[in-house]
């Protein structure tokens, strides 16, 4: 281990490295750096924790990764003399690493990423790595004299800057073509190599000397006191990884609870209920209790007391429901019981009689006796066709005009309930438009490249004076079947054009507003006349409107639909093919159709990226849309994983769904838009 003496009284020592420890140091640098990138990505995503929390934690993780690699690298190096490390200096050396990481992540999260920004990111990282190494080496105590070779020292700093810089350039080039997790691994590996490469290049610049008369055979080799620092490294890495795992699980849990569970009763809500009846097996039987007496409770006492009544009822319902039955709160005054029991109707009837017996008794809440009048509707689905209408059928029972709330359990009868309810809905259309029972909500669409709101979709809602908020899935099919949706669409066009004009006067701009056009109205000459009239009335350009037409409406009359869409496009309207993939249209007709936008149905999005088959289908649809030079909109996007998958799979994706925002009224939409523009940035995708 000794070389020839460089001077008369000094000899140079040759250090040795433990291959296992070197490999461990590089692996730790990679793992902790990857963890830091994951945390930094959470800065831009919805989370239970505040975005600043993730920003700070990512900086700590990155700094800790630099420091950990250096510390384990020091343990990998040995000399034939005693080596000590001052604990204070070694621990303090983590400070510049964390500070540099904080600045670097600040730069990385900027909306615009120029070459200058990337260079500054790399320079700051390089300074942090080098400073951490330098400060910790100041704490090294040894009997040997050590010096540095300046040229290799400079080379180590260059490595710490150049590798992150080149890696970032490659990252930006590949981010649209490679999956996000793969890119994170790539960046973590690159920075892990930069950290370890800097350290080991630095160490190669060091030379260690001993006096010539020093005898290695006569000295006692002293062990390095590493217990304290080893414990710090072990605990730190374990805590970081454990917290990341737990926070991911917590975020997914909270996201799921917020989307699919009622906050008051903690029961599954209407969204989960509607998903379940669409996707579950059959036969299935459904019972819905409408608690009519709650309206009286809210008026007589107050809404807080009414909430306590609902909470107590939900607890009692839970106790009454057997394990083979599912309980949902689907509306303010309605609870749904769903079962797949083989003896469906008889079994459900028996269980609902127990619920009726409970409701007949006064409910004691805060020493008050409360009487709740109620009625129950039961419907059943024996096959896939009936399953689509099981909820609508139960609604028809509850909406029957002569119903009494005396705890009856009423089974759906198609000869009575459907006709009566449908007739009432149709008769109420004129009043709904005049008295503002109809109202519009808007759901934003976000362009993931420009980081802007790309437009909004208009959705119709109905607050019925008798039945409360009616689901569009209930009343729109009735209106279409009775050819009344055309009149309602004219009303929507009028309202939308007026709203765009109001927004323009207020300095608010949403690029495009989409309106759903019923299939029977697409080929009517009246539609174009109404559109032109309303645009002229409010002095608007046709480019401000997008007409959403379902795929099934094309299938019914392909040639007429192509002709109509050609006319709309010539007049300057955008035309979107809605719910793409749910119809049976030929791709050859799609090629002829002069649409501007392809909207991919939610059913294709639900299971990505976890379903390989669905992910492959999405990629194929994206390739088709991009080859036809169409704008691609993804509907029903609800999770961070879906957003990340679509952002890396599609060149210019537009995202619509609850991940960004629910459908909102005008005031809510404007407030949301202002907050979104100020705070949201597209993730750096690290």
C-alpha positions, 0 to 999 in steps of 0.5 A: 500500500506504500509507494515510493517517497515523493520527498525525502521525509514523506511517503504516499499512501494508497487508499482502498475501497470496499466494492460493496460499500461503493455499490451501496452508496450509489444505490442509496443516492438513486433511491433517495433521489427518486423519492425526492422527484416523486415528492416534487411531483406531488407539489403540482398535484392535488394532495391531502398535504399542502403543496409547500409541504411537499416542496420542502420535503422534496428538498430535504429528501434530495439534500439527504440523498446527496449527504447520504451518498457522501457519508457511505462513500466515506465509509467505503474508503480506508487507509492504513492509518486512523481516520476520524470524522467530526460529527458536527462538521459531517452533520452540518454538511447536509445544510448546503445540500438541502439549500441547493435542492430547494433552489433547484426544485424552485427552478424546476417547477417554474412554468417556462423551462428555457435552456438558461433555467435548466443550466441554472438548475444544474449549476445549483445542484452541482454547487450543492453536491460539491459544497456538501462534499467539501464541508464534510471533508473539512471534518475529516481527522487523520494522522496522514497529510492530505492534498488535492490535485486542482485539475481533478477537483475542477473536473469533479465540479464539472461532472456535478453540473454537466450530467444533470444538465444533459439529463434534463435536456434528454428528459424534456425531449422524451417526456411526451414519448416515455412513461413518467415513471420511466423518466423519473427512474432515468432522472434519479439514475442520472443524478445518482451518478452525478452525485456519486461521480462527483464524490469519487472523482473528488476523492481521486484528487486527494493524496495522503502522505505519512512521515517516512519514519512512521511504521504501519506495523507498529501502530494500532489501527483505530476504528472510525466511530460511525455509530451515530452517523450510521443510525442517522442515515438508517433512520432518515432513509427509512422515515423518508421512504415510509412517509412517502408510501403512507402519504401516497396511500393516504392521498388515494384514500382521501381522494376516493372518500372525497369523490365517492362518499357522502361527507355527512353520513360517510356512506357511498354517494350517488356517483359511486352508486351510479357507477355500481349499477352500471358495472355490477353483475345481475340480477340486482334489486334496488330499493330507494327510501325517500324521507319526505319528513326531512323537509318538515324537520329542516323548516321546523328546527334548522338544517344543523338539526336536520343533519343530525337526524340524517346522521342518526338515520344512516347509523340505524340503516347501517345496523339494519342492512345485512352484509349482502346488501349495499347502502348509499346516500344518493340524495339529500333525502334519499337512501338506496339499498342494493342487493344481488341476492338470488331471491332478490325481490322477496328478500329485499321486500322483507328487509325493507319492511324492517326499515319501514317498521323502524321509520314508523317509530318516533326518532329521538334526537337531542331529546326531541321526538321526530316523525319522519314520513317516507315511502320506498320504491323497489325495482329489479334488473334481470338482464343487462338491458333492464340494468340500464333502467333500474335506477330510472324505474325506481325514480319513476315510482317515487315521482308518481303524482299520487304517491303518499308518504305513509311508509309504503313499499311500492314495486315498479310497474311499467304500465303505471309509473313510467308513463305517468312520470314521463308525461309529467316531465314533458308537461313541465318543460315550458315551466322549467325554462320560464321559471329557471328550474333549468339551469346550466353548469360548466365543466372546464377543460385543461390543456396540459401543454399550454397550462390554460383552460381550453374551454368549458362544456355546458351541462343541463341541470333541473331543480324540480319543485316537486322532485328536487334535483333530477338526474340528467340521466333520468329526464334527458332520455324522456325529453329525447323520446318525446322530441322535446330536447330540440326546444330545450337545446334552443333554450341552452344556446340562448343562455350560453350566448348571453353568458359568453357576452356577459363574460366578454363585458366582464373581461372573462374569456374561456376560449370555447364553450361546448354545447351538446346537440341531440342526435335528432337535431344535428341534421335539422336546418333549424339548428343552424338558423338558431345558432346564427340568430343567437350569435348575431343577437349577442354579437359573437363569433362562431368560433366561440362555440363548439357543437358536441355531437354523439357518435350514435347520432352519426350512425343513424344517418351518416351521409346527412350527418357528414353534410351537416357537419361540413356546413357547421365547419364552413360557418366557423363552428368547431365540432366535437365527436362526443363519447367516441368509442361507444358507438358502432361507426365505421372508421372510414366514415370517421375519416370523411367526417370534418370534425375538429375534436375527438372526445374519448369516453370516460369508460376508456379512462376508468382503468388506465394506467392499471389495465394494460388492455385499456391503456393500449386502446387509449394509445390506439385512439390517440394515434388515430386522432393525431393522424387525423390532426384532431384535438383530443379531449379525455372525459371523466379523468379523476386521478393523478395516475390517469393525468400522468398517463395521458400527459405522457401518451398524448402529444397535446392532451386536453383533460376534463373531469373531477381531477381538476374541477366538477361542473360549476355554476357561473360564479364558481367557475370564474373563481375557480378559473382565477385561482387555477391560473394563479396557482396551477403549473404543469408538473415537471414530470420528475 
